[in-house]
Amino acid sequence: MKTITIILTDGPYISEYAEIACKLAENALKRYHVNIFLYLDAVHIPKKGQNPSFFTNAGELFSELAEKGAVIRACARCAGARGYIPEEEIIEGSNCRDYFPEIKITSLYELSEMLTKSDRVISLSR
């Protein structure tokens, strides 16, 4: 099966990139393995407890993608700088208690592996 990797840099509710990535990933999951890497402010996307009043809850959208098989990872340095700390113990498939299940904080080395194994890469950033 071919692989697509999507890289996001914008946080939720700043642009429509999170929703665009979700739509792309949702359709791609029908025929591809999908990786999503959250970099810079995009590490805010999978935070539990967000309650946007005029927007779709991006964290819930990404949680649904993870449940459907998308591999979603957040940059450790970016996450740490923004207060998201990885735990040693995995909690419901996640290593961060602030994140939805199945979404993990990881290093840029995993991004490198994702890119190496990808047939296509989509970068949504400004």
N, C-alpha and C positions, 0 to 999 in steps of 0.2 A: 504494500500500500504506500502511495506517495505521501509526502509530508509537506505541510504548509506551516510556516512560522510567522506570527504576527507580533510586531514590536510596537508597544504604545509608550508615549512619553507624557501625554497630557493627563492631568487628573480628571476625575469625574466632574461633570457639570461646568467645565471650562469650554469644552468644544463638544462636538458630536462624535468624536473619534471612538469613544468607548462603545456607543451604540452601533456605529458602523462596523467596528471590529466584531461585535457580537453577531450582527447579521451575516458578515462574511464567514465567521467561524461556524455558525449554525448551518449554513448551506454547505460549507466545505466538509463538515463532519459526515455528510452523507456518502462522501467518496474518498476522503483523505484523513490522515492522522493530523491533528491540529495542535500546535504549540502556541501559547501566548506568553510573551515576556513583558512584564511591567517594569518600566524604567522611569527614573526621575519622579515627577508627581503622580504618575500612573499607579504608583504603589498604594495610593489612597483608595483606588477603585474597590478592592475586595473587603474593605472595612465593614464589619457588622455594625448594625445600629444606625446607619445613615437613614435619614427620613426626609428626602428632598420633596418639597411641596409642589414644584412645577416641572419636575423631571422624572423620568423612569429611574428606579433605583438600580444603578449600574452594578453595585455589589451583588444584588440578587440575580441579575442577568448573567454575571460571570460565574456565580455559584451554580446556576442551571447548566452552563456550558461544561463546567467541571464534572457535574453529575452525568453528563452525556458522553464524557470521555476526553474532553480537551485537557491538555496538560497546561496548567497556568502557574507561572512562577514569577516572583517579584525579586528585584535586585536587593541583595542584602545591605549594601552600603547605602542605597537610596532609602530603603525601608528604615534602617537604623537611624539615619539622619532625621527621619520624620517621626520617630518614636515607636516604630513597630519592631519589636524584639523577638527574634526566633527563640523558641524553647528547644531544649534537648529532646523532650518527650513529644511525640507526635499526638496531636489532639484531633480526632475525627479526620485523619488524613492531612491535617495542617500542622505546621510547626509554629504557628502564631495564634495566640488566643484571641487577638483582635480580628482575625480573618475568618471568612467563611470556610467550611470544610473543604478539603482537597486542594486548597490553594496554599502553596508553600513559598517561603523566603529562601532564596538560594544565591549562589555566587554567579558572577559573570562567566565563570567556567562552564556552567550549565548552558548559558546562552550560546557560548562558543560551540558546544556540542550540538545544540538545537540547529544552529546555522549550518554546521557541517553536514548534518543528516537531512537538511531540508531540500526539497525540490524547488520550492518557491519561498520568497520572503517578502512580506508586506510590512512597510514601516509607516505608521501613522503618527506624524509629529509635525510640529511647526518649526 
